[in-house]
Amino acid sequence: MDRLLFGDNQFFGVNHMSEEKARAQAMRFQSLDAIMSVLDSAYDAGVRTFMCTTHDRIASVADRIRSNPERYKGQLFFPCMPYAHKYANAMAEVGTFGAIRQFLPDGGFMDAAMRGGKSLAKKDVEGIITLLVDAEMKMFQGLNTPVIFLQNVVVDFLLGMGFTEAFRVFASHASKKYGAEPAFITMNMPRLLDALDSVGIENPIVCANINKIGFRMCGGIDSYIDALTNRKFRAIAMSVFASGAVQPEEAIEWIASLPNVESIVFGASSRTNIESTVSLVSKYLPTI
């Protein structure tokens, strides 16, 4: 993985500190051109990995990049799934099978529909999970997706329910069908590492909030530093700026002092902020 990954929260009105800023960003990025302008700035600054949700508008981003392979040579996508609102909206509009037909790869519709129907009838969780992954991956056909993430809304729900076998199913499917490394986003990194160990997932990629003030770090900074020091996994740090509560240079310098942080994912809405972050990461984590 690259040292620096570009995230998409800013495009869809996600800001954990300010609802006002979130609304302003959501308005600004209503058009594909506005999103692509920022992605182009990241690409031109050397950030070639886009860690993104499977929001409907990401499908348009994927189409734009597919249509211009020379401009976006070397562009990687790290899909993060599922995007729950998308399914709820589609089912309300076109019904269950209409939603399945809309999201699944065309060639595999009947197989997937049958698999999904049997899964629901038998409560076969493996079939349901693989069906949902296939649905989410449809928009990335033909693009390079070497890592696939399970979103924290699902990871932490499964963790709370104690249904850790689902992590193994997801990991196996991502690897076997898509040739991708499975990865997990969580709000409770230490507990998730225990769960992944329990189902035999070795050296996993785990993305979690890691920042100097403990912002949204369930279990506290000390437990995270202990995990980074003593556990075998590949950490991606998100929310390193704590939604603006920590100054950028201070935040990056602190992250660089920690063991085992392989990558940082960040969001930005301007060329200036992107280039500033690239410069800081190059300074304190010079293997970028």
Backbone bond lengths (Angstrom), bond angles and torsions (degrees), N, CA, C in turn:
res aa  C-N    CA-C-N  psi(-1)  N-CA   C-N-CA  omega(-1)  CA-C   N-CA-C  phi
1 M - - - 1.464 - - 1.523 110.38 -
2 D 1.337 115.60 148.80 1.450 120.28 173.76 1.533 110.00 -68.86
3 R 1.330 115.05 158.67 1.464 119.64 177.24 1.526 111.79 -66.25
4 L 1.330 116.46 -33.12 1.455 120.60 -173.71 1.522 109.98 -124.85
5 L 1.330 116.14 126.24 1.455 123.39 179.66 1.525 108.67 -117.65
6 F 1.315 116.41 144.95 1.464 120.23 -179.11 1.518 110.04 -101.40
7 G 1.335 116.99 126.19 1.449 122.16 -179.34 1.515 112.90 -97.69
8 D 1.343 116.87 177.57 1.470 120.16 -173.31 1.521 115.19 -122.73
9 N 1.343 119.09 8.53 1.462 119.84 -177.67 1.516 112.88 -53.20
10 Q 1.329 116.55 -40.94 1.455 120.40 -175.61 1.527 112.51 -62.84
11 F 1.310 117.62 -25.40 1.460 120.40 -177.61 1.527 112.68 -75.20
12 F 1.340 116.74 -22.11 1.460 120.05 -172.15 1.528 112.90 -121.62
13 G 1.329 115.62 24.84 1.454 120.02 172.16 1.509 114.49 70.38
14 V 1.333 117.15 39.13 1.459 120.90 176.87 1.526 108.81 -108.14
15 N 1.322 115.86 114.10 1.458 121.61 174.97 1.526 107.04 -144.24
16 H 1.338 116.24 118.69 1.458 120.35 -171.15 1.529 113.52 -79.75
17 M 1.310 117.18 -5.24 1.463 120.78 -179.60 1.532 113.24 -110.64
18 S 1.322 117.47 -29.43 1.453 120.15 -171.04 1.522 111.84 -140.47
19 E 1.325 117.38 114.73 1.456 121.25 175.54 1.524 110.71 -67.61
20 E 1.329 116.33 -33.30 1.464 120.52 179.68 1.534 110.62 -63.24
21 K 1.335 116.23 -46.04 1.463 119.57 177.87 1.525 110.94 -64.58
22 A 1.328 116.06 -37.67 1.460 120.03 179.40 1.522 110.79 -61.71
23 R 1.338 117.16 -44.15 1.464 120.18 179.38 1.530 111.23 -64.64
24 A 1.319 116.19 -40.89 1.468 120.04 179.94 1.523 111.10 -63.29
25 Q 1.327 116.87 -40.91 1.461 120.28 178.90 1.519 111.25 -67.24
26 A 1.335 116.50 -40.59 1.461 119.92 178.85 1.525 110.93 -60.69
27 M 1.320 117.15 -39.52 1.466 121.14 177.72 1.523 110.92 -67.86
28 R 1.311 116.73 -42.16 1.467 120.71 -176.78 1.519 112.20 -63.55
29 F 1.330 116.62 -36.76 1.462 119.99 -172.27 1.528 112.61 -103.23
30 Q 1.314 116.26 33.79 1.461 119.03 177.04 1.526 112.22 -72.18
31 S 1.330 117.06 -23.76 1.461 119.65 -179.02 1.521 110.90 -100.82
32 L 1.327 115.02 149.69 1.467 120.52 177.51 1.523 110.75 -63.25
33 D 1.313 117.59 -38.21 1.461 120.30 -178.95 1.524 111.79 -61.00
34 A 1.328 116.74 -37.20 1.467 120.12 178.84 1.524 110.43 -65.55
35 I 1.323 117.01 -41.07 1.467 121.25 177.51 1.523 110.09 -65.13
36 M 1.331 116.42 -46.65 1.460 120.10 -176.49 1.523 111.72 -65.46
37 S 1.318 118.01 -31.45 1.460 120.43 177.94 1.522 110.92 -60.22
38 V 1.331 116.44 -41.77 1.463 120.52 179.52 1.525 110.46 -73.05
39 L 1.319 117.91 -41.46 1.463 120.66 177.48 1.522 111.14 -62.17
40 D 1.328 116.84 -37.49 1.460 120.12 176.30 1.529 110.91 -62.88
41 S 1.333 116.51 -38.96 1.468 120.16 178.25 1.519 110.81 -63.20
42 A 1.338 116.31 -41.45 1.467 120.30 178.25 1.531 110.27 -65.14
43 Y 1.325 116.32 -45.75 1.470 120.51 179.67 1.522 110.76 -59.50
44 D 1.327 116.20 -46.24 1.468 120.44 -177.89 1.527 112.54 -67.85
45 A 1.342 116.40 -23.09 1.463 120.82 177.04 1.521 111.93 -85.43
46 G 1.335 116.54 -0.30 1.460 120.57 177.02 1.508 115.29 98.35
47 V 1.338 117.85 5.03 1.468 121.03 178.58 1.524 107.04 -93.82
48 R 1.313 116.51 104.56 1.461 121.27 -169.60 1.529 113.46 -106.60
49 T 1.336 117.91 3.63 1.467 120.78 179.10 1.518 109.35 -113.57
50 F 1.320 116.22 122.70 1.458 123.03 179.20 1.522 107.66 -106.90
51 M 1.332 115.70 108.56 1.467 121.94 178.31 1.522 106.65 -93.64
52 C 1.340 115.89 107.25 1.462 119.56 -166.64 1.525 112.25 -132.67
53 T 1.323 114.03 152.85 1.455 119.93 170.66 1.528 108.74 -72.45
54 T 1.328 115.99 177.34 1.460 120.07 177.00 1.526 110.09 -104.53
55 H 1.318 115.60 38.58 1.462 123.68 172.74 1.534 108.79 -55.91
56 D 1.328 117.18 149.06 1.461 120.87 -178.10 1.525 112.74 -53.48
57 R 1.332 117.16 -38.18 1.466 119.05 -175.92 1.531 112.70 -72.47
58 I 1.320 117.07 -17.92 1.471 119.03 174.37 1.523 110.39 -66.65
59 A 1.338 117.06 -28.60 1.465 119.64 175.64 1.528 110.46 -60.67
60 S 1.333 116.66 -37.83 1.467 120.24 178.08 1.525 111.04 -69.75
61 V 1.328 116.32 -36.84 1.468 120.42 174.84 1.531 109.64 -61.02
62 A 1.329 115.75 -45.65 1.462 120.28 179.80 1.525 110.95 -61.14
63 D 1.333 117.10 -41.10 1.467 120.84 177.95 1.531 110.84 -61.08
64 R 1.334 116.42 -43.90 1.458 120.62 -178.48 1.534 110.20 -62.75
65 I 1.310 117.15 -42.31 1.471 120.26 -177.84 1.526 110.55 -72.67
66 R 1.320 117.30 -36.79 1.475 120.29 175.94 1.526 111.25 -61.84
67 S 1.331 116.50 -34.69 1.459 120.63 -175.27 1.524 113.05 -77.49
68 N 1.328 117.52 -9.88 1.462 120.56 -177.53 1.527 110.10 -138.29
69 P 1.335 117.64 65.94 1.470 120.46 -173.27 1.524 113.70 -63.29
70 E 1.324 118.07 -30.15 1.466 119.39 179.90 1.527 111.03 -69.48
71 R 1.328 116.56 -40.39 1.466 119.85 179.70 1.524 110.62 -63.98
72 Y 1.328 116.96 -35.96 1.467 120.79 -173.63 1.528 111.84 -113.09
73 K 1.310 115.58 37.32 1.467 120.10 178.86 1.526 110.05 -60.54
74 G 1.341 115.99 129.59 1.460 120.22 179.82 1.514 114.60 86.01
75 Q 1.333 117.57 2.15 1.464 120.54 179.48 1.532 110.24 -69.31
76 L 1.329 116.06 131.36 1.465 122.17 177.47 1.519 109.80 -114.67
77 F 1.316 115.13 148.38 1.460 121.60 172.32 1.527 108.72 -117.03
78 F 1.332 116.34 135.15 1.464 122.12 169.05 1.529 106.56 -113.73
79 P 1.336 119.34 90.67 1.463 121.06 -178.73 1.533 111.43 -66.60
80 C 1.328 115.35 142.22 1.465 122.56 177.69 1.523 107.70 -121.48
81 M 1.314 117.26 119.18 1.457 120.70 -171.80 1.524 111.89 -134.99
82 P 1.341 117.46 159.31 1.463 128.59 -0.40 1.527 111.67 -90.38
83 Y 1.341 115.16 164.91 1.462 120.54 171.41 1.520 106.25 -104.60
84 A 1.322 115.99 96.67 1.469 121.81 -164.19 1.527 113.43 -61.79
85 H 1.340 117.90 -38.33 1.465 120.05 -176.51 1.525 111.57 -61.14
86 K 1.313 116.74 -31.97 1.457 121.43 -179.33 1.529 110.74 -60.61
87 Y 1.325 116.80 -43.98 1.457 120.85 -179.45 1.522 111.59 -68.95
88 A 1.317 116.22 -42.48 1.463 120.04 -179.91 1.522 110.71 -60.79
89 N 1.331 116.49 -44.17 1.461 120.32 -179.45 1.523 111.54 -65.84
90 A 1.327 116.89 -43.31 1.465 120.46 -178.06 1.526 111.61 -65.86
91 M 1.315 116.89 -40.66 1.467 119.81 -179.98 1.520 111.22 -66.55
92 A 1.333 116.37 -35.15 1.461 119.89 177.85 1.527 111.34 -67.89
93 E 1.337 116.00 -33.38 1.465 120.65 -175.55 1.523 113.27 -85.00
94 V 1.345 117.37 -43.53 1.469 119.94 -171.87 1.523 113.86 -126.69
95 G 1.315 119.02 4.70 1.453 121.48 177.62 1.523 112.64 84.01
96 T 1.326 115.85 173.09 1.462 121.67 -173.55 1.528 112.45 -61.13
97 F 1.342 117.09 -53.02 1.458 118.64 -176.31 1.521 111.19 -73.67
98 G 1.320 117.57 -29.58 1.456 119.78 173.80 1.513 111.02 -62.67
99 A 1.330 116.01 -39.50 1.465 120.33 178.14 1.520 110.54 -66.60
100 I 1.330 116.68 -41.38 1.464 120.40 177.74 1.522 110.28 -60.98
101 R 1.341 116.30 -45.96 1.469 120.50 -179.63 1.530 110.68 -62.90
102 Q 1.324 116.93 -36.59 1.459 121.60 -177.86 1.519 111.95 -66.78
103 F 1.326 117.89 -39.17 1.449 120.48 -170.73 1.526 114.73 -97.66
104 L 1.328 118.15 -23.73 1.462 118.86 -174.21 1.522 112.19 -84.67
105 P 1.356 117.39 152.66 1.464 120.19 174.98 1.522 110.43 -55.82
106 D 1.338 117.46 137.21 1.457 122.07 -171.80 1.521 112.78 -56.33
107 G 1.318 116.45 -45.15 1.450 120.02 -174.36 1.512 113.78 -66.00
108 G 1.293 117.50 -23.29 1.453 120.18 -175.41 1.513 113.68 -107.78
109 F 1.347 117.69 19.24 1.459 119.17 -172.92 1.525 112.48 -61.49
110 M 1.348 116.55 -50.80 1.459 118.11 -175.67 1.518 111.28 -64.19
111 D 1.332 116.30 -42.81 1.461 119.84 178.30 1.521 110.66 -60.61
112 A 1.322 114.87 -45.20 1.464 119.17 -177.91 1.523 111.33 -67.93
113 A 1.324 116.27 -40.80 1.458 119.22 -179.95 1.521 111.03 -63.18
114 M 1.338 115.52 -44.19 1.459 119.33 177.67 1.517 111.09 -63.78
115 R 1.321 115.54 -42.50 1.465 119.76 178.75 1.525 110.35 -61.22
116 G 1.331 115.82 -42.90 1.456 119.84 179.71 1.513 111.82 -66.79
117 G 1.359 116.65 -41.31 1.453 119.39 179.40 1.511 112.25 -63.63
118 K 1.320 116.77 -45.04 1.461 120.59 177.78 1.520 110.99 -63.89
119 S 1.329 115.09 -38.79 1.460 118.78 -179.02 1.507 110.99 -63.19
120 L 1.340 115.55 -44.45 1.457 118.90 -179.04 1.523 110.73 -66.71
121 A 1.334 115.82 -39.04 1.449 119.29 -179.37 1.514 111.75 -66.51
122 K 1.310 116.74 -39.84 1.457 121.71 -176.03 1.524 113.47 -96.26
123 K 1.340 115.67 -0.50 1.466 120.45 -174.51 1.529 110.15 56.44
124 D 1.329 114.37 39.56 1.452 121.62 -179.82 1.519 107.95 -84.16
125 V 1.323 116.39 98.63 1.456 120.81 -172.92 1.515 111.45 -66.13
126 E 1.311 118.06 -34.83 1.458 120.53 -179.57 1.521 110.45 -59.53
127 G 1.313 117.12 -44.78 1.456 120.47 179.08 1.519 112.30 -64.28
128 I 1.330 117.20 -40.19 1.461 120.52 -179.99 1.520 110.62 -64.81
129 I 1.331 116.66 -44.51 1.469 120.05 -178.11 1.519 110.71 -63.13
130 T 1.332 117.24 -46.25 1.457 119.09 -178.69 1.527 110.98 -66.89
131 L 1.311 117.83 -34.14 1.457 121.69 176.47 1.524 110.77 -61.63
132 L 1.321 116.70 -45.39 1.469 120.97 -178.73 1.528 111.28 -67.18
133 V 1.327 116.92 -40.25 1.467 119.60 177.80 1.526 110.02 -61.59
134 D 1.333 117.42 -45.22 1.460 120.57 179.22 1.522 111.50 -61.36
135 A 1.329 116.20 -38.66 1.462 119.90 178.22 1.518 111.02 -62.44
136 E 1.308 116.71 -44.69 1.464 120.91 -177.63 1.527 112.32 -69.21
137 M 1.314 117.22 -31.35 1.461 120.96 -175.72 1.529 113.11 -80.53
138 K 1.329 117.67 -8.80 1.458 120.53 -177.75 1.529 112.35 -54.85
139 M 1.327 117.32 -42.57 1.464 120.71 -174.48 1.534 113.04 -69.18
140 F 1.348 117.08 -15.56 1.463 120.06 -175.94 1.535 113.13 -100.86
141 Q 1.311 117.49 11.50 1.463 120.42 -179.45 1.534 110.29 -55.69
142 G 1.326 115.68 131.60 1.451 120.75 177.88 1.514 114.63 84.52
143 L 1.324 117.86 -2.54 1.464 122.32 179.46 1.528 109.51 -106.87
144 N 1.308 116.08 162.18 1.464 121.77 -177.19 1.525 109.38 -87.47
145 T 1.327 116.47 112.06 1.472 122.33 -178.28 1.531 109.29 -125.88
146 P 1.331 118.30 74.92 1.465 120.49 -174.05 1.521 114.36 -74.22
147 V 1.335 117.72 -14.74 1.463 121.92 178.58 1.530 107.82 -135.00
148 I 1.335 116.91 135.63 1.463 122.03 177.45 1.528 108.08 -125.00
149 F 1.327 115.72 127.52 1.461 121.88 -177.29 1.523 112.43 -101.97
150 L 1.327 115.09 144.01 1.449 122.24 166.29 1.525 106.64 -95.22
151 Q 1.341 116.36 124.94 1.461 121.37 -174.35 1.529 112.58 -65.78
152 N 1.326 115.33 153.71 1.465 120.16 -177.22 1.522 113.09 -64.12
153 V 1.341 118.14 -29.09 1.463 118.98 -179.71 1.525 110.49 -60.86
154 V 1.342 117.04 -33.41 1.463 121.51 177.71 1.529 110.64 -87.96
155 V 1.332 116.48 -44.57 1.471 120.46 -178.84 1.528 110.56 -55.55
156 D 1.311 116.80 -49.40 1.464 119.29 -174.83 1.524 112.25 -75.11
157 F 1.332 117.18 -28.01 1.469 120.18 172.80 1.524 109.96 -64.75
158 L 1.334 116.73 -48.83 1.464 120.55 179.02 1.519 110.85 -62.91
159 L 1.324 115.97 -37.23 1.460 120.62 178.79 1.528 110.28 -63.08
160 G 1.326 115.48 -44.65 1.458 119.67 179.31 1.514 113.21 -65.38
161 M 1.341 116.09 -33.37 1.460 120.94 179.39 1.525 112.14 -80.23
162 G 1.335 116.16 -12.56 1.454 119.58 -177.62 1.509 113.91 77.07
163 F 1.351 117.04 15.36 1.456 120.64 -177.76 1.529 109.72 -93.81
164 T 1.317 115.75 69.03 1.461 121.48 -173.81 1.525 113.22 -75.81
165 E 1.321 118.55 -18.66 1.461 121.22 179.25 1.528 111.01 -60.47
166 A 1.332 116.52 -27.82 1.463 120.31 179.08 1.530 111.59 -60.85
167 F 1.327 117.48 -31.67 1.462 120.44 178.38 1.529 111.04 -64.52
168 R 1.320 115.94 -38.97 1.468 119.97 178.62 1.522 110.41 -65.68
169 V 1.333 116.75 -41.82 1.463 121.16 179.84 1.527 110.48 -61.51
170 F 1.320 116.18 -47.39 1.464 120.90 179.01 1.526 110.86 -60.50
171 A 1.331 116.65 -46.94 1.464 121.25 -177.82 1.523 111.13 -61.14
172 S 1.323 116.34 -43.52 1.462 121.08 -178.75 1.529 110.95 -64.42
173 H 1.321 117.55 -43.02 1.457 121.12 -177.21 1.531 111.15 -69.13
174 A 1.326 116.87 -43.47 1.467 120.24 178.99 1.522 110.75 -59.79
175 S 1.311 116.13 -39.96 1.455 121.01 -178.08 1.521 112.11 -73.40
176 K 1.326 117.32 -48.81 1.459 120.81 -172.87 1.525 112.79 -74.65
177 K 1.327 117.71 -41.67 1.467 119.29 -175.39 1.522 112.58 -85.94
178 Y 1.337 116.88 -35.97 1.467 119.71 -172.11 1.529 113.37 -112.32
179 G 1.325 116.59 -1.36 1.458 119.61 -179.34 1.516 112.29 59.94
180 A 1.320 116.94 29.06 1.467 122.76 -175.06 1.518 110.91 -110.19
181 E 1.312 114.75 153.77 1.462 119.41 171.77 1.528 108.77 -79.65
182 P 1.329 117.42 129.03 1.467 119.70 176.62 1.523 110.16 -75.44
183 A 1.316 116.32 145.19 1.463 120.84 -178.55 1.520 109.08 -144.71
184 F 1.331 115.26 161.89 1.454 120.33 -170.69 1.527 110.24 -137.77
185 I 1.339 116.31 136.13 1.462 122.29 174.08 1.527 107.38 -106.67
186 T 1.320 116.69 137.64 1.464 120.00 -176.35 1.514 111.37 -150.35
187 M 1.321 114.66 156.83 1.457 121.78 171.20 1.529 110.99 -98.51
188 N 1.342 117.13 1.61 1.465 121.03 -178.99 1.535 108.60 -141.08
189 M 1.323 115.65 77.71 1.452 121.24 -173.95 1.531 114.04 -60.36
190 P 1.329 119.83 -47.83 1.473 118.64 -178.24 1.527 112.98 -58.65
191 R 1.344 116.44 -42.49 1.461 118.94 -178.52 1.525 111.13 -69.96
192 L 1.317 117.04 -37.39 1.456 118.87 178.64 1.523 111.22 -63.96
193 L 1.313 117.82 -39.96 1.469 120.23 179.68 1.517 111.06 -59.25
194 D 1.338 117.06 -39.23 1.465 120.11 176.16 1.523 110.93 -61.70
195 A 1.335 116.14 -42.81 1.463 120.66 -178.22 1.533 110.99 -65.98
196 L 1.323 117.07 -42.04 1.472 119.89 179.73 1.523 111.03 -66.36
197 D 1.324 116.75 -38.32 1.463 120.06 174.67 1.521 110.95 -58.76
198 S 1.320 116.19 -39.65 1.467 120.87 -173.83 1.520 112.98 -67.39
199 V 1.350 116.94 -23.51 1.470 119.34 179.30 1.527 111.84 -108.57
200 G 1.322 116.27 13.59 1.454 120.78 170.75 1.513 116.11 80.80
201 I 1.324 118.17 21.33 1.461 120.92 176.95 1.524 107.85 -88.59
202 E 1.319 115.90 110.31 1.462 121.25 -173.04 1.522 111.80 -94.45
203 N 1.315 115.79 142.61 1.463 123.54 176.66 1.528 111.50 46.82
204 P 1.325 118.15 54.54 1.469 120.28 -174.72 1.528 112.67 -73.08
205 I 1.327 114.91 158.95 1.461 121.58 169.73 1.525 107.28 -89.78
206 V 1.324 116.32 122.09 1.461 120.86 -177.95 1.521 109.10 -129.91
207 C 1.319 115.57 126.68 1.463 122.13 177.82 1.524 108.68 -107.06
208 A 1.333 116.24 129.01 1.463 120.61 -178.10 1.521 109.36 -151.11
209 N 1.327 115.90 161.45 1.460 120.61 173.05 1.520 109.60 -64.14
210 I 1.320 116.48 124.38 1.465 121.82 175.94 1.526 106.39 -139.54
211 N 1.310 115.92 111.72 1.463 120.02 -178.37 1.520 110.33 -153.78
212 K 1.290 115.59 164.92 1.471 122.50 -169.34 1.525 113.50 -65.88
213 I 1.331 118.46 -26.43 1.472 120.57 -174.65 1.531 112.78 -104.03
214 G 1.325 117.30 4.43 1.461 119.77 178.25 1.510 114.14 75.35
215 F 1.328 117.72 20.90 1.465 122.13 -178.35 1.521 110.88 -64.19
216 R 1.335 116.30 117.87 1.466 124.26 177.94 1.531 112.35 58.46
217 M 1.347 116.06 34.46 1.464 121.58 176.42 1.523 108.83 -106.43
218 C 1.333 116.30 93.03 1.451 121.52 -176.16 1.529 110.23 -65.08
219 G 1.329 116.23 122.87 1.459 121.26 -177.23 1.514 112.86 103.14
220 G 1.346 116.77 -15.98 1.461 120.27 174.69 1.518 113.77 93.55
221 I 1.312 114.72 159.65 1.461 121.80 -176.66 1.522 112.02 -58.47
222 D 1.332 116.90 -43.17 1.471 119.91 -174.98 1.522 112.17 -58.91
223 S 1.330 116.38 -40.78 1.470 119.24 -179.22 1.524 110.90 -67.57
224 Y 1.322 116.75 -32.21 1.462 120.45 178.62 1.530 110.66 -71.78
225 I 1.315 116.21 -44.49 1.465 119.31 179.37 1.532 110.30 -63.50
226 D 1.328 116.27 -37.86 1.466 119.84 176.58 1.529 110.64 -61.57
227 A 1.352 116.45 -42.78 1.465 119.96 178.94 1.523 111.06 -65.63
228 L 1.325 116.74 -42.27 1.464 120.28 179.56 1.526 111.65 -63.60
229 T 1.311 115.56 -32.34 1.460 120.73 -177.31 1.521 112.34 -80.82
230 N 1.334 116.41 -36.33 1.463 119.46 -167.22 1.523 116.03 -116.27
231 R 1.327 117.98 -8.31 1.462 119.68 -177.71 1.525 110.45 -107.57
232 K 1.331 115.95 151.34 1.459 120.67 178.33 1.523 109.47 -95.98
233 F 1.313 115.51 103.50 1.455 121.73 175.43 1.519 108.20 -162.66
234 R 1.324 116.54 172.31 1.467 122.19 -177.65 1.521 107.75 -112.24
235 A 1.310 116.60 109.02 1.462 121.27 -172.36 1.527 111.83 -91.63
236 I 1.323 114.87 136.31 1.463 122.44 168.02 1.525 106.60 -114.91
237 A 1.312 116.41 125.15 1.463 121.18 -178.93 1.525 109.84 -92.97
238 M 1.327 116.37 127.45 1.462 120.88 172.10 1.533 108.44 -119.40
239 S 1.318 115.99 168.35 1.472 122.40 -176.76 1.523 111.73 53.29
240 V 1.332 116.72 37.17 1.465 119.84 -176.84 1.530 111.46 -67.05
241 F 1.328 117.00 -26.40 1.464 120.59 177.82 1.527 112.05 -90.76
242 A 1.355 116.61 1.20 1.470 122.09 180.00 1.524 110.69 51.85
243 S 1.343 115.86 46.27 1.471 122.78 -179.81 1.523 112.73 53.51
244 G 1.325 115.66 37.99 1.460 120.93 175.36 1.506 115.29 95.37
245 A 1.341 117.94 -0.99 1.462 120.68 -178.81 1.527 112.71 -78.27
246 V 1.336 117.00 -18.63 1.467 121.84 178.67 1.526 108.09 -118.46
247 Q 1.308 116.68 132.84 1.460 120.84 179.38 1.534 110.32 -63.41
248 P 1.334 117.61 142.62 1.467 120.59 -172.67 1.517 115.40 -52.95
249 E 1.329 118.61 -49.07 1.462 119.32 -177.15 1.522 111.03 -65.86
250 E 1.313 117.18 -41.18 1.461 121.34 177.48 1.526 110.56 -61.53
251 A 1.330 116.41 -41.02 1.462 121.36 -178.49 1.522 111.55 -65.29
252 I 1.330 116.83 -48.29 1.466 120.80 -177.62 1.528 110.79 -67.96
253 E 1.329 117.04 -40.09 1.464 120.09 179.20 1.526 110.63 -61.53
254 W 1.330 117.13 -39.62 1.472 120.69 179.58 1.528 110.54 -67.49
255 I 1.331 116.81 -44.66 1.465 120.18 178.15 1.521 110.54 -58.94
256 A 1.337 116.50 -39.95 1.464 121.10 -178.35 1.527 112.14 -65.54
257 S 1.330 116.82 -21.10 1.466 120.32 -179.55 1.530 112.51 -80.35
258 L 1.336 116.90 -10.56 1.461 120.95 -175.73 1.523 110.92 -89.35
259 P 1.328 116.92 149.82 1.467 119.53 174.08 1.516 111.33 -78.80
260 N 1.329 116.71 150.41 1.453 122.22 163.78 1.529 115.58 70.35
261 V 1.331 118.39 16.46 1.465 119.06 172.30 1.528 107.03 -91.06
262 E 1.312 115.76 108.31 1.466 120.24 -174.11 1.527 112.17 -82.42
263 S 1.337 116.31 -35.42 1.459 119.90 -175.58 1.518 110.67 -146.06
264 I 1.328 114.55 161.36 1.458 123.09 173.29 1.520 107.22 -123.42
265 V 1.338 117.19 133.21 1.458 120.79 172.34 1.523 107.52 -108.78
266 F 1.324 116.08 133.95 1.457 120.34 -178.03 1.515 109.62 -140.76
267 G 1.310 115.48 157.83 1.452 121.55 174.06 1.513 109.62 -118.08
268 A 1.308 116.53 147.48 1.460 121.47 177.61 1.518 107.78 -155.74
269 S 1.327 115.85 154.74 1.463 119.66 -177.80 1.518 113.15 -119.28
270 S 1.334 117.02 9.18 1.464 119.41 178.49 1.518 110.63 -141.09
271 R 1.328 115.48 152.37 1.459 121.01 177.63 1.524 111.17 -59.39
272 T 1.337 117.07 -39.47 1.464 121.58 -178.32 1.519 111.34 -60.64
273 N 1.338 116.77 -46.74 1.467 120.08 -179.19 1.521 111.82 -68.39
274 I 1.321 116.64 -35.99 1.464 119.66 177.39 1.519 110.12 -63.55
275 E 1.319 116.61 -50.23 1.466 120.31 -178.37 1.518 111.89 -64.19
276 S 1.326 117.55 -34.82 1.466 121.17 177.19 1.526 110.78 -63.72
277 T 1.337 116.73 -44.22 1.468 120.35 -179.75 1.517 110.79 -66.40
278 V 1.329 116.98 -42.19 1.471 120.41 176.81 1.526 110.10 -58.10
279 S 1.319 116.90 -43.34 1.472 121.14 -179.71 1.515 111.35 -63.30
280 L 1.338 117.68 -43.20 1.460 121.34 -179.38 1.528 111.63 -65.57
281 V 1.333 116.33 -43.41 1.466 119.72 179.81 1.524 110.10 -66.10
282 S 1.320 117.14 -37.85 1.468 120.68 176.56 1.523 110.92 -63.21
283 K 1.319 116.43 -34.74 1.476 121.09 -179.37 1.518 111.94 -72.75
284 Y 1.321 117.18 -46.71 1.473 119.98 -172.64 1.530 113.49 -96.77
285 L 1.320 116.96 -22.03 1.474 121.87 176.81 1.525 107.19 -128.52
286 P 1.306 116.81 72.95 1.472 121.56 -164.16 1.515 116.12 -69.66
287 T 1.323 118.58 0.64 1.464 118.04 178.12 1.512 112.09 -84.49
288 I 1.339 118.55 4.41 1.476 120.74 178.37 1.528 110.27 -58.62
